[in-house]
Amino acid sequence: MLSIYGKKAPKNSFCDGISRRGVLKIGALGVGAFGLNMADILRAEANTGSSMKHKAVINVFLGGGPPHQDMWEIKTEAPKEIRGPFQPISTSVPGIQIGECFPNIANIMHKSTVLRAVVGCEGRHDSFQCMTGFRHAQMRALGGHPALGSVLHKLQGPVDASVPPYIGMKTDGVWKNPGTPGFLGPTYAPFIPDGQGLADMKLQGITTDRLADRKAVLKSFDRLKSSVDSAGQLAGLDSYQQQAFDVLTSSKLVDALDLSKEDPEVRAKYGTGQPFKYKYDGADTNNELLLQARRLVEVGVRCVTLTYGRWDSHGDNEGLVRHHGTRIDQAVAALVNDLEDRGMLDNVTVLVWGEFGRTPRINPNGGRDHWTQVSCAYMAGGGMKNGQAIGSTNRLGEHAHSRPVHVQEIFATLYHNLGIDTSATTVVDPTGRPQYLTQMDPIAELV
C-alpha cells in the first residue's frame, strides 16, 4: 500500500504536502521502513543470480460452468434432448470440429488445444479450484492452497519492480474471486487495479474519484520524482533503492490499463462484448479485459486472472451460449493472434475454463444443470504442441471416454510452461513443511 498522508502543506513542500525532508525519509525510510525492505528484496534476488525468462499465464474463468457438449465436442449422434441445437464446424486442423458459436477460434485451431474430458472437478460454484488446482478442503486449516499467481509471486517475484507479478482483473457479479494467496499470506494476494488496489496507491490531495483521472496521478508522481531527482537526492541511493523508489513513481501499470493508448485497429479486433449482461447477475462479458491482460503481461505481469460472464445455464442454455460464446470467441481469437503478432505467444499460456460442466440432458426450462463428472478447457500458446483436441466423452457426453485430463495435470502444464519443475519445487506452509505445487505431471501430449 502507498498512502502518503499529511497536514496542510508547509512552505517548502511538494504539491502533495510532503516536505523535502519528508522525501528524504521516503529515500531513507520510505526506501526504508517501506522501501528499504523492497530494495533489500531486489538486491537479494539479484545476488541469487536467478533471472528467469519472462513467462506468463492469462487465466480466463468462465464462472458458472460452461457446457462442454455445446462448445468443443458437439454430440451429433445423441438424441435431441441431449444433442441440443448447435452444429459442429470445421477448423484449421483437419479432423477437428468444434461448436458453431466459435468460428474465430476454429480459424486458429492450429494454435490452440481443446481438452474435451477434464476430470477432478470439485463441484463448487466458485473459482478456487480453477485458480489453485486444489479443492477447498485441502490445506484448509492452514488457509488453503495458494493460487498459481501467488505461487509465482513467491517463487519468481516481479519481472519489473514497478509492476505487480500477479493481477486479478476487477469484475462485477458472482463467482468473481481472482484467486487467493492461501497459506502464503496476504503479501502474495493479487493486485486488483480497478478496486482498492489503485485507491490505496494515492498521494495526498488526490481523491479516489480523481484516481480515475490518469493525468492527475501521473502529474503528481512526475513532480515528486523530478523534484527529488533535481535536488540530487537519488544519487546517494544504490540501484536497488532506486528500483524501490521507481515503484512509487512508475506509470507502467497505469499505462498498461489505459486502452486509449492501444492501436484502434487492434482494439477493434477484440470487440467490446456488449451488451455485458445476459439475463443473469454474473460477470460482464467484457472483451477488453482480455486486451488489458495482454497489455499487462507485456509490461511484466506473470499471471493475470479474470472472470468472463455467467455460464450457469439452468434455463435457456441455447441463448446463453449464443450470447456468451460468440463474444468470448472473438476475444480469445483476437488475444491469441495479438500475442503471436507481438512474438509473445510462446511465452504466454492462455487458459479458458470453468469450475465444472453441464448435464447431458436438457431440462424442461431449456437449460443444463450442474455436472461434475466431466468438464472442458481451452488452451493456447505457452510453447505447447498445439493444434490438438485431447480426450473425448462418451456418446451422450456423460463421462470421459478417452484420455481424461485431470485439473492437476492442467496446473502442472501451466507451471511447466512457466519454467517451474513441479517435481522438484515446493513452497513452505506455516508449519514449516514443504508443499509440492501439484500432485500430477504435465499433460504429456502438450509438453
C-alpha positions as CSV (number, residue, x, y, z in Angstrom):
1,M,0.0,0.0,0.0
2,L,1.2,3.5,-0.8
3,S,-0.7,6.1,1.3
4,I,1.1,9.4,1.8
5,Y,-0.9,11.5,4.3
6,G,0.0,14.9,5.7
7,K,-1.2,18.1,7.3
8,K,-1.6,21.3,5.4
9,A,1.4,21.7,3.1
10,P,4.3,23.7,4.7
11,K,6.0,26.4,2.7
12,N,8.9,24.3,1.5
13,S,6.9,21.2,0.4
14,F,5.9,19.5,-2.8
15,C,2.4,19.6,-4.2
16,D,1.5,16.5,-2.2
17,G,2.1,18.1,1.1
18,I,5.4,16.3,1.6
19,S,8.4,18.3,2.7
20,R,11.8,17.8,1.2
21,R,12.9,16.3,4.5
22,G,9.9,14.0,4.2
23,V,11.0,12.9,0.8
24,L,14.4,12.1,2.2
25,K,12.6,9.9,4.7
26,I,11.0,8.2,1.7
27,G,14.5,7.8,0.4
28,A,15.9,6.5,3.7
29,L,12.8,5.4,5.4
30,G,10.2,5.0,2.6
31,V,13.1,3.4,0.8
32,G,13.5,2.3,4.4
33,A,10.5,1.2,6.5
34,F,8.6,0.7,3.4
35,G,11.1,0.9,0.5
36,L,14.3,-0.4,2.1
37,N,12.6,-3.8,2.6
38,M,11.7,-3.7,-1.1
39,A,15.2,-2.7,-2.0
40,D,16.7,-5.4,0.1
41,I,14.5,-7.9,-1.7
42,L,15.5,-6.6,-5.1
43,R,19.2,-6.8,-4.0
44,A,18.8,-10.3,-2.7
45,E,17.1,-11.5,-5.8
46,A,19.9,-10.2,-7.9
47,N,22.5,-11.8,-5.7
48,T,21.0,-15.2,-6.3
49,G,21.6,-14.8,-10.0
50,S,18.1,-16.2,-10.7
51,S,16.8,-14.3,-13.7
52,M,14.1,-16.4,-15.4
53,K,12.9,-15.6,-18.9
54,H,9.6,-13.9,-18.5
55,K,6.7,-16.3,-19.0
56,A,3.1,-15.6,-18.1
57,V,-0.4,-17.0,-17.8
58,I,-3.7,-15.5,-18.7
59,N,-6.4,-17.5,-16.8
60,V,-10.0,-16.7,-18.0
61,F,-12.6,-18.1,-15.6
62,L,-16.0,-18.9,-17.1
63,G,-17.9,-18.7,-13.9
64,G,-21.0,-20.9,-13.5
65,G,-19.8,-23.9,-15.5
66,P,-19.7,-23.8,-19.3
67,P,-21.4,-26.6,-21.3
68,H,-18.7,-28.9,-22.7
69,Q,-21.1,-30.6,-25.2
70,D,-22.1,-27.2,-26.8
71,M,-18.6,-25.8,-27.2
72,W,-15.8,-28.2,-28.1
73,E,-17.5,-31.6,-28.7
74,I,-20.9,-31.4,-30.3
75,K,-22.8,-34.7,-29.8
76,T,-24.3,-35.1,-33.3
77,E,-25.3,-38.7,-32.7
78,A,-27.0,-38.2,-29.4
79,P,-30.8,-37.8,-29.0
80,K,-32.2,-34.3,-29.5
81,E,-32.8,-33.8,-25.8
82,I,-29.1,-34.3,-25.3
83,R,-27.6,-33.1,-28.5
84,G,-29.0,-29.6,-28.4
85,P,-29.4,-27.1,-31.3
86,F,-25.7,-26.5,-32.1
87,Q,-23.9,-27.8,-35.2
88,P,-20.2,-28.7,-35.5
89,I,-18.0,-26.6,-37.7
90,S,-14.6,-27.5,-39.3
91,T,-11.4,-25.9,-38.0
92,S,-8.0,-25.1,-39.3
93,V,-6.9,-28.5,-38.2
94,P,-8.3,-31.3,-40.4
95,G,-10.4,-33.7,-38.5
96,I,-11.1,-31.4,-35.5
97,Q,-14.6,-29.8,-35.3
98,I,-16.0,-27.5,-32.6
99,G,-19.3,-25.7,-31.9
100,E,-20.8,-23.3,-34.4
101,C,-20.6,-20.4,-31.9
102,F,-16.8,-20.4,-32.1
103,P,-15.8,-19.6,-35.8
104,N,-12.9,-17.4,-34.9
105,I,-11.3,-20.0,-32.6
106,A,-12.0,-22.6,-35.4
107,N,-9.7,-20.5,-37.6
108,I,-6.9,-20.6,-35.1
109,M,-7.3,-24.2,-34.0
110,H,-3.7,-24.9,-35.2
111,K,-2.6,-22.5,-32.4
112,S,-5.0,-24.0,-29.9
113,T,-5.8,-27.1,-27.9
114,V,-9.2,-28.1,-26.5
115,L,-9.4,-30.5,-23.6
116,R,-12.7,-32.4,-24.0
117,A,-12.6,-34.6,-20.9
118,V,-11.4,-32.6,-17.9
119,V,-12.0,-34.5,-14.7
120,G,-11.4,-34.0,-11.0
121,C,-13.8,-31.0,-10.7
122,E,-15.0,-30.3,-7.1
123,G,-18.4,-29.1,-8.0
124,R,-18.5,-25.8,-6.1
125,H,-19.7,-22.6,-7.6
126,D,-16.5,-20.5,-7.3
127,S,-13.1,-20.0,-8.9
128,F,-11.0,-21.6,-6.2
129,Q,-10.1,-24.8,-8.0
130,C,-9.5,-23.1,-11.3
131,M,-7.1,-20.7,-9.6
132,T,-5.2,-23.2,-7.4
133,G,-5.6,-26.6,-8.9
134,F,-6.8,-28.0,-5.5
135,R,-10.0,-28.5,-3.6
136,H,-11.2,-26.3,-0.8
137,A,-10.8,-29.0,1.9
138,Q,-7.1,-29.5,1.1
139,M,-4.9,-27.4,3.5
140,R,-8.0,-25.5,4.7
141,A,-6.8,-25.5,8.3
142,L,-3.7,-23.6,7.2
143,G,-5.5,-21.1,4.9
144,G,-5.9,-23.3,1.8
145,H,-3.6,-23.8,-1.2
146,P,-2.4,-20.6,-2.8
147,A,-3.4,-19.5,-6.3
148,L,-0.9,-20.1,-9.1
149,G,-0.3,-16.3,-9.3
150,S,0.6,-16.2,-5.6
151,V,3.0,-19.1,-6.1
152,L,4.6,-17.2,-9.0
153,H,4.9,-14.1,-6.8
154,K,6.6,-16.2,-4.1
155,L,8.9,-18.2,-6.3
156,Q,9.8,-15.8,-9.1
157,G,9.0,-12.3,-7.8
158,P,8.4,-9.3,-10.0
159,V,9.8,-9.1,-13.5
160,D,9.8,-5.3,-13.1
161,A,9.9,-3.8,-9.6
162,S,7.2,-1.3,-10.5
163,V,4.7,-3.9,-11.8
164,P,2.9,-6.4,-9.6
165,P,3.6,-10.0,-10.7
166,Y,0.0,-11.1,-10.1
167,I,-3.0,-9.1,-11.1
168,G,-6.7,-10.1,-10.8
169,M,-8.9,-8.0,-13.0
170,K,-11.9,-6.5,-11.3
171,T,-15.3,-7.7,-12.4
172,D,-18.8,-7.4,-11.1
173,G,-21.1,-10.2,-10.3
174,V,-20.9,-13.6,-8.6
175,W,-18.0,-16.1,-8.6
176,K,-15.5,-13.4,-9.5
177,N,-12.7,-14.1,-7.0
178,P,-9.4,-13.6,-8.9
179,G,-7.6,-16.0,-6.6
180,T,-6.4,-16.0,-3.0
181,P,-2.9,-16.4,-1.5
182,G,-3.9,-19.2,0.8
183,F,-1.3,-20.2,3.3
184,L,1.3,-17.9,1.7
185,G,-0.4,-15.0,3.3
186,P,-1.7,-11.6,2.1
187,T,1.7,-10.4,0.8
188,Y,1.1,-12.7,-2.2
189,A,-2.5,-11.7,-2.9
190,P,-3.4,-10.5,-6.4
191,F,-3.3,-6.8,-7.0
192,I,-6.7,-5.6,-8.2
193,P,-6.2,-2.5,-10.3
194,D,-9.8,-1.4,-10.6
195,G,-10.6,-1.8,-6.9
196,Q,-9.0,-0.9,-3.6
197,G,-5.6,-1.6,-5.1
198,L,-5.5,1.6,-7.1
199,A,-7.4,3.5,-4.4
200,D,-4.6,2.6,-1.9
201,M,-1.9,4.0,-4.3
202,K,-2.8,7.6,-3.8
203,L,-0.9,10.8,-3.0
204,Q,-2.2,13.5,-0.6
205,G,-4.7,15.7,-2.4
206,I,-5.9,13.1,-4.9
207,T,-9.2,11.6,-4.1
208,T,-10.5,8.2,-5.1
209,D,-12.6,9.8,-7.7
210,R,-9.7,11.7,-9.2
211,L,-7.7,8.5,-9.3
212,A,-9.7,7.8,-12.5
213,D,-8.0,10.9,-13.9
214,R,-4.8,9.3,-15.0
215,K,-3.2,12.6,-15.9
216,A,-3.6,14.0,-12.4
217,V,-2.0,10.9,-10.9
218,L,1.0,10.9,-13.3
219,K,1.4,14.7,-13.0
220,S,1.7,14.3,-9.2
221,F,4.1,11.3,-9.5
222,D,6.3,13.2,-12.0
223,R,6.5,16.3,-9.9
224,L,7.6,14.3,-6.9
225,K,10.2,12.3,-8.8
226,S,11.6,15.3,-10.7
227,S,11.8,17.4,-7.6
228,V,13.7,14.8,-5.7
229,D,16.0,13.9,-8.6
230,S,16.8,17.6,-9.4
231,A,18.0,18.0,-5.8
232,G,20.4,15.2,-6.4
233,Q,18.8,13.2,-3.6
234,L,18.7,10.0,-5.6
235,A,22.4,10.0,-6.2
236,G,23.0,8.5,-2.8
237,L,20.7,5.6,-3.4
238,D,22.1,2.3,-4.8
239,S,20.4,0.8,-7.9
240,Y,18.1,-1.4,-5.8
241,Q,16.9,1.5,-3.7
242,Q,16.2,3.4,-6.9
243,Q,14.2,0.5,-8.2
244,A,12.2,0.6,-5.0
245,F,11.7,4.3,-5.5
246,D,10.5,3.6,-9.0
247,V,7.6,1.6,-7.6
248,L,6.3,4.8,-6.2
249,T,6.7,6.8,-9.4
250,S,6.3,4.4,-12.4
251,S,3.4,4.8,-14.7
252,K,3.8,1.3,-16.4
253,L,0.8,-0.2,-14.7
254,V,-1.5,2.7,-15.3
255,D,-0.3,2.9,-19.0
256,A,-1.0,-0.8,-19.5
257,L,-4.5,-0.4,-18.2
258,D,-5.2,2.6,-20.4
259,L,-6.7,1.3,-23.6
260,S,-6.7,4.7,-25.2
261,K,-3.0,4.0,-25.8
262,E,-3.8,0.9,-27.8
263,D,-3.9,0.8,-31.6
264,P,-7.6,1.4,-32.5
265,E,-7.4,-1.4,-35.1
266,V,-6.1,-3.9,-32.6
267,R,-8.7,-2.8,-30.1
268,A,-11.5,-3.3,-32.6
269,K,-10.4,-6.9,-33.2
270,Y,-11.2,-7.7,-29.6
271,G,-14.6,-6.1,-29.7
272,T,-16.3,-4.9,-26.5
273,G,-18.5,-7.8,-25.6
274,Q,-21.5,-5.5,-25.1
275,P,-24.2,-5.8,-24.0
276,F,-22.4,-7.1,-21.0
277,K,-25.3,-8.8,-19.2
278,Y,-27.4,-11.7,-20.3
279,K,-30.4,-12.3,-18.0
280,Y,-28.1,-13.1,-15.1
281,D,-26.1,-11.3,-12.4
282,G,-22.8,-12.7,-13.5
283,A,-19.6,-11.0,-14.5
284,D,-19.6,-8.8,-17.6
285,T,-18.8,-10.3,-21.0
286,N,-16.1,-7.6,-21.2
287,N,-13.8,-8.5,-24.1
288,E,-11.5,-5.6,-23.3
289,L,-10.4,-7.3,-20.1
290,L,-8.5,-9.7,-22.4
291,L,-6.9,-6.9,-24.2
292,Q,-5.8,-5.4,-20.9
293,A,-4.5,-8.8,-19.9
294,R,-2.2,-8.8,-22.9
295,R,-1.0,-5.3,-22.1
296,L,-0.3,-6.3,-18.5
297,V,1.8,-9.4,-19.4
298,E,3.6,-7.3,-21.9
299,V,4.9,-5.0,-19.2
300,G,5.9,-7.7,-16.8
301,V,2.9,-9.3,-15.1
302,R,3.4,-13.0,-14.6
303,C,-0.3,-14.0,-14.0
304,V,-3.5,-12.2,-14.9
305,T,-6.8,-13.7,-13.9
306,L,-10.3,-12.5,-14.9
307,T,-13.9,-13.8,-14.9
308,Y,-16.0,-13.7,-18.0
309,G,-19.8,-14.0,-18.0
310,R,-22.1,-16.2,-16.1
311,W,-22.4,-19.7,-17.6
312,D,-24.8,-21.2,-15.1
313,S,-27.4,-22.1,-17.8
314,H,-30.2,-23.7,-15.8
315,G,-32.6,-22.1,-18.3
316,D,-32.3,-21.1,-22.0
317,N,-28.9,-22.7,-22.4
318,E,-29.0,-22.0,-26.2
319,G,-29.5,-18.3,-25.7
320,L,-26.7,-18.1,-23.2
321,V,-24.2,-20.0,-25.3
322,R,-25.0,-17.9,-28.4
323,H,-24.6,-14.7,-26.4
324,H,-21.5,-15.6,-24.3
325,G,-20.0,-18.0,-26.9
326,T,-19.8,-15.6,-29.8
327,R,-18.3,-12.9,-27.6
328,I,-15.6,-15.0,-25.9
329,D,-14.8,-16.5,-29.3
330,Q,-14.0,-13.0,-30.7
331,A,-12.0,-12.0,-27.7
332,V,-9.9,-15.2,-27.3
333,A,-9.1,-15.4,-31.0
334,A,-8.0,-11.8,-31.0
335,L,-5.9,-12.4,-28.0
336,V,-4.1,-15.4,-29.4
337,N,-3.5,-13.7,-32.8
338,D,-2.3,-10.5,-31.0
339,L,0.1,-12.4,-28.8
340,E,1.5,-14.1,-31.9
341,D,1.8,-10.9,-33.9
342,R,3.9,-9.5,-31.0
343,G,6.1,-12.5,-30.7
344,M,4.7,-13.3,-27.3
345,L,2.6,-16.4,-27.9
346,D,5.2,-19.0,-27.0
347,N,5.8,-17.2,-23.7
348,V,2.2,-16.7,-22.7
349,T,-0.2,-19.5,-21.9
350,V,-3.9,-18.7,-22.4
351,L,-6.3,-20.9,-20.4
352,V,-10.1,-20.6,-20.6
353,W,-12.3,-22.8,-18.5
354,G,-15.0,-23.1,-15.7
355,E,-15.5,-24.9,-12.5
356,F,-17.5,-27.9,-13.9
357,G,-19.6,-29.0,-16.9
358,R,-23.3,-29.2,-17.6
359,T,-25.8,-32.1,-17.7
360,P,-26.1,-34.1,-20.9
361,R,-29.9,-33.9,-20.8
362,I,-31.5,-30.6,-21.4
363,N,-34.1,-29.8,-18.7
364,P,-37.7,-28.6,-19.2
365,N,-36.5,-25.0,-19.0
366,G,-34.2,-25.4,-21.9
367,G,-31.2,-25.4,-19.7
368,R,-28.4,-27.7,-18.5
369,D,-27.7,-28.2,-14.8
370,H,-24.5,-28.9,-12.9
371,W,-22.4,-31.8,-14.0
372,T,-19.1,-32.6,-12.2
373,Q,-18.2,-35.8,-13.9
374,V,-16.6,-34.1,-16.8
375,S,-15.8,-30.6,-18.0
376,C,-13.7,-28.9,-20.7
377,A,-10.9,-26.3,-21.2
378,Y,-9.3,-24.3,-24.0
379,M,-5.6,-23.6,-24.1
380,A,-3.2,-21.8,-26.4
381,G,0.4,-20.5,-26.5
382,G,2.9,-21.4,-23.9
383,G,5.2,-23.1,-26.4
384,M,2.9,-26.1,-26.3
385,K,2.3,-28.7,-29.1
386,N,-1.0,-27.1,-30.0
387,G,-3.4,-28.0,-32.8
388,Q,-5.0,-30.8,-30.8
389,A,-8.3,-32.0,-29.4
390,I,-7.3,-34.1,-26.4
391,G,-9.7,-36.6,-24.9
392,S,-13.4,-37.3,-25.5
393,T,-16.6,-38.1,-23.7
394,N,-18.9,-41.0,-24.4
395,R,-21.8,-40.7,-26.9
396,L,-24.0,-38.8,-24.5
397,G,-21.3,-36.6,-23.0
398,E,-21.8,-38.1,-19.6
399,H,-18.2,-39.0,-18.7
400,A,-14.7,-39.3,-20.1
401,H,-14.4,-41.9,-22.8
402,S,-10.7,-41.4,-23.8
403,R,-7.8,-39.6,-22.3
404,P,-9.3,-37.8,-19.3
405,V,-7.2,-34.8,-18.3
406,H,-7.2,-34.0,-14.5
407,V,-7.3,-30.5,-13.2
408,Q,-3.9,-31.1,-11.6
409,E,-2.4,-32.0,-14.9
410,I,-3.5,-28.7,-16.3
411,F,-1.8,-26.9,-13.5
412,A,1.3,-29.0,-13.8
413,T,1.3,-27.9,-17.5
414,L,1.0,-24.2,-16.6
415,Y,3.9,-24.5,-14.2
416,H,6.0,-26.3,-16.8
417,N,5.3,-23.6,-19.3
418,L,6.4,-21.0,-16.7
419,G,9.7,-22.8,-16.3
420,I,9.0,-24.4,-13.0
421,D,9.8,-28.0,-12.4
422,T,6.9,-29.2,-10.2
423,S,8.7,-32.5,-9.3
424,A,11.5,-30.5,-7.5
425,T,9.8,-27.3,-6.4
426,T,7.9,-26.7,-3.2
427,V,6.6,-23.8,-1.1
428,V,6.7,-23.9,2.6
429,D,3.4,-23.8,4.6
430,P,3.0,-22.1,8.0
431,T,4.1,-25.3,9.8
432,G,7.4,-25.2,8.0
433,R,6.6,-28.2,5.9
434,P,7.3,-28.1,2.1
435,Q,4.3,-28.5,-0.2
436,Y,4.5,-29.6,-3.8
437,L,2.8,-27.3,-6.3
438,T,0.9,-30.2,-7.9
439,Q,0.3,-33.9,-7.4
440,M,0.4,-34.9,-11.1
441,D,2.6,-34.4,-14.2
442,P,2.1,-32.0,-17.1
443,I,-0.1,-33.1,-20.0
444,A,2.3,-35.3,-22.0
445,E,0.7,-34.6,-25.3
446,L,1.4,-30.8,-24.9
447,V,4.9,-30.5,-23.5
